[in-house]
Amino acid sequence: MTTLIIMAVAQQLTVTLNDSGAVDLVVGVALAAATLFCYTRLSKLVERRQQVTELPRDRAMSGLLGGSAIGAGAFLATMLVILVFGGWHVTSGDSSKFLATLGIMACVAVTEEVVFRGVIFRIAEERFGTWPALAVSAVLFGAVHLAGTSETGAGTMLWGATAIVLQGGIMLTAAYIATRALWLPIGIHFAWNVVEAGFGTAVSGKSSEFGGLASTTLSGSPVLTGGSFGPEAGVAGILSCLVTAAFLLVFAIRTGRIRRRGGRPGVGVATAG
């Protein structure tokens, strides 16, 4: 029930927010906030939880800001690798739609993190443990990106979805595992998408729906750049995200945040505070 409601909100936003302006930004942020509110309420009503520990208010600002820094840094590292081994050319973009893009990305980041980390990963982890749950949530996260666009061919979409499993699916879940909160993955997800859209490159195979501050043409092998799907489907993007995920998972292991089936801490590891 929780998943269906949240996904419906996200889908409606992507349909309605295609114009420019501050109104779209406000609507997007409002829907993101409404998603968090609904998730909190439904978690208490449906699951009968007294506290929604994955949304600690005292860590919201630090998590969002830290995540934004990581997400922006990971994408900029991706673009640097492409520049060194391939190349890109930047021209002026359609900045009139960028405020609307911020609104879309805020809602997308929140709803997808709530669904895939807050619901799917968290519940799967309780039943199967951290590592199987990571695999399940990452695969489902990639599968969702199979749907949606006629701008790329079926083969490109299939590879793009696979790449998202390897990069976004693993990195964002690792961010949740490392902090046991949704704020860091929300910040990473939002910043990656915003910086990607700001460059004017395709975002998950979509290039015409978002307004960028620039328009960037990538050169080099599609294996490196991601081709028409966007940098997240290229080797540069995958490696950047996997390196980030590795640091987060090492931190999670060292601080006792890996759990066995039933939500129990891993053997021989101190329980995280």
C-alpha positions in Angstrom: 0.0 0.0 0.0 2.7 2.5 1.0 4.7 1.7 -2.2 1.7 2.1 -4.5 0.7 5.5 -3.0 4.2 6.9 -3.2 4.9 5.7 -6.7 1.5 7.2 -7.8 2.7 10.6 -6.5 6.0 10.4 -8.3 4.4 9.4 -11.6 1.9 12.2 -11.4 4.6 14.7 -10.8 6.6 13.7 -13.9 3.5 14.0 -16.0 2.4 17.5 -14.7 5.7 19.3 -14.2 7.0 20.2 -17.6 6.8 24.0 -17.5 9.2 26.5 -16.2 8.9 28.7 -13.1 9.1 28.9 -9.4 5.6 27.4 -9.1 6.9 24.1 -10.4 9.7 24.2 -7.9 7.4 24.8 -5.0 5.0 22.1 -6.2 7.9 19.6 -6.5 9.2 20.3 -3.0 5.7 20.3 -1.6 5.1 16.8 -3.1 8.4 15.6 -1.8 7.5 16.8 1.7 4.0 15.2 1.4 5.6 11.9 0.4 7.8 11.9 3.5 4.7 12.8 5.6 2.6 10.0 4.1 5.4 7.5 4.5 5.8 8.4 8.2 2.1 8.1 8.8 1.6 4.9 6.9 4.6 3.3 8.5 3.0 3.9 11.9 -0.5 2.9 10.8 0.3 -0.1 8.6 3.4 -1.4 10.3 2.5 -0.2 13.7 5.9 1.3 14.3 6.3 3.8 17.2 9.2 5.6 15.5 10.3 5.9 11.9 14.0 5.7 12.7 15.1 6.1 9.1 13.9 9.7 9.1 15.6 11.2 12.2 14.9 15.0 12.2 18.1 15.9 13.9 20.1 14.4 11.0 18.1 15.8 8.1 20.2 18.8 7.3 23.6 17.1 7.6 22.4 14.1 5.7 20.9 16.1 2.8 23.9 18.5 2.6 26.4 15.7 2.9 24.6 13.6 0.3 24.4 16.5 -2.1 28.1 17.0 -1.8 28.7 13.3 -2.5 26.2 13.1 -5.4 27.6 16.2 -7.1 31.2 15.1 -6.5 30.5 11.7 -8.0 28.9 13.1 -11.1 31.7 15.7 -11.6 34.2 12.9 -11.2 32.4 11.1 -14.0 32.5 14.1 -16.3 36.2 14.6 -15.5 37.0 11.0 -16.6 34.9 11.5 -19.8 36.8 14.7 -20.5 40.2 13.1 -20.1 39.5 9.9 -22.0 36.8 11.2 -24.4 35.8 14.8 -24.4 32.8 17.0 -24.3 31.7 20.4 -25.7 29.5 22.8 -23.8 27.1 25.4 -25.2 24.3 27.4 -23.7 21.2 25.4 -22.6 17.5 26.0 -21.9 17.8 27.4 -18.4 14.2 28.6 -18.4 13.1 25.1 -17.4 15.7 24.6 -14.7 13.5 25.6 -11.7 11.0 23.1 -12.9 13.8 20.5 -13.1 14.7 21.2 -9.5 11.2 20.5 -8.5 11.0 17.3 -10.5 14.3 16.0 -9.1 13.4 16.8 -5.5 10.2 14.7 -5.8 11.9 11.9 -7.8 14.8 11.7 -5.3 12.5 11.5 -2.3 9.9 9.1 -3.7 12.4 6.7 -5.2 14.5 6.6 -2.0 11.4 6.1 0.1 10.2 3.2 -2.1 13.5 1.5 -2.8 15.5 2.1 0.4 12.8 2.9 2.9 10.3 0.2 1.9 11.9 -2.5 -0.3 15.4 -2.6 1.1 14.4 -2.2 4.7 11.7 -4.9 4.7 13.9 -7.3 2.6 16.8 -6.8 5.0 14.6 -7.7 8.0 13.8 -11.0 6.3 17.0 -11.9 4.4 19.8 -9.7 5.8 21.8 -6.8 4.3 23.5 -8.4 1.3 20.5 -10.2 -0.3 18.4 -7.1 0.4 21.0 -4.9 -1.3 20.9 -7.1 -4.4 17.1 -7.1 -4.5 16.6 -3.4 -4.1 19.3 -2.6 -6.6 17.9 -4.9 -9.3 14.4 -3.5 -8.8 15.7 0.0 -8.9 17.3 -0.7 -12.3 14.2 -2.5 -13.6 12.1 0.6 -13.0 14.3 2.5 -15.4 13.5 0.1 -18.2 10.1 1.9 -18.5 9.6 5.2 -19.9 11.2 6.6 -23.0 11.2 6.4 -26.7 14.3 8.5 -27.0 16.6 5.4 -26.9 16.4 2.0 -28.4 15.5 -1.2 -26.4 19.1 -2.3 -26.3 20.2 1.0 -24.9 17.5 1.0 -22.3 18.3 -2.6 -21.2 22.0 -1.7 -20.8 21.1 1.6 -19.1 18.9 -0.2 -16.5 21.7 -2.7 -15.9 24.2 0.1 -15.4 21.8 1.7 -12.9 21.7 -1.5 -10.9 25.5 -1.4 -10.7 25.9 2.3 -9.9 22.8 4.0 -8.5 21.2 0.9 -7.1 24.3 -0.1 -5.1 25.6 3.4 -4.2 22.3 4.7 -2.9 21.6 1.5 -0.9 25.1 1.7 0.5 24.4 5.3 1.6 21.3 4.0 3.5 23.2 1.1 5.1 26.0 3.4 6.2 23.7 5.9 8.0 20.6 3.8 8.6 18.7 6.9 7.4 17.1 8.1 4.2 18.6 11.6 4.2 22.0 10.8 2.8 20.7 8.7 -0.2 18.1 11.4 -0.9 20.8 14.1 -1.0 23.0 11.9 -3.3 20.2 11.1 -5.6 19.0 14.7 -5.9 22.4 16.2 -6.5 23.5 13.6 -9.1 20.3 14.2 -11.1 20.4 18.0 -10.8 24.0 18.3 -11.8 23.5 15.8 -14.6 20.5 17.8 -15.8 22.4 21.1 -15.3 25.0 19.9 -17.7 22.3 19.2 -20.2 23.1 15.6 -20.7 20.5 12.8 -20.9 19.2 11.6 -17.5 18.2 7.9 -17.6 17.7 8.1 -21.3 15.6 11.3 -21.2 17.0 14.4 -22.7 14.0 16.6 -23.7 12.1 16.7 -20.4 14.6 18.7 -18.4 16.0 22.1 -18.7 19.8 22.4 -18.3 22.0 25.4 -17.5 24.1 24.2 -20.4 23.9 21.7 -23.3 26.8 19.3 -23.3 27.7 17.0 -26.2 29.8 14.1 -25.1 32.4 12.5 -27.4 34.1 9.2 -27.2 33.0 5.6 -27.0 29.4 5.1 -25.7 30.9 2.5 -23.4 32.7 5.4 -21.7 30.0 8.1 -22.0 26.8 6.1 -21.7 25.7 7.2 -25.2 22.1 8.3 -25.6 21.2 7.0 -22.1 23.4 9.5 -20.3 26.7 9.3 -18.3 25.2 7.1 -15.7 25.2 4.2 -18.2 28.9 4.6 -19.1 31.9 3.0 -17.5 33.0 6.4 -16.1 29.7 6.7 -14.2 29.6 3.1 -13.0 33.1 3.3 -11.7 32.6 6.6 -9.9 29.5 5.3 -8.2 31.0 1.9 -7.3 34.0 3.6 -5.7 31.7 5.8 -3.7 29.6 2.7 -2.7 32.8 0.9 -1.6 33.7 3.6 0.8 30.2 3.7 2.2 30.1 -0.1 2.6 33.5 -0.3 4.3 32.3 2.4 6.7 29.1 0.4 7.3 31.0 -2.8 8.0 33.4 -1.1 10.4 30.7 0.6 12.3 28.5 -2.5 12.7 25.7 -1.5 10.3 25.5 -4.8 8.4 22.7 -7.0 9.6 21.8 -10.7 9.3 18.4 -12.2 8.7 15.9 -10.9 11.2 17.6 -7.5 11.6 20.3 -8.8 13.9 23.8 -7.2 13.8 26.5 -9.2 12.0 28.6 -11.6 14.0 31.6 -10.1 15.7 30.7 -6.5 14.9 29.6 -3.9 17.4 26.1 -2.6 17.1 25.9 0.8 15.6 24.5 3.6 17.7 
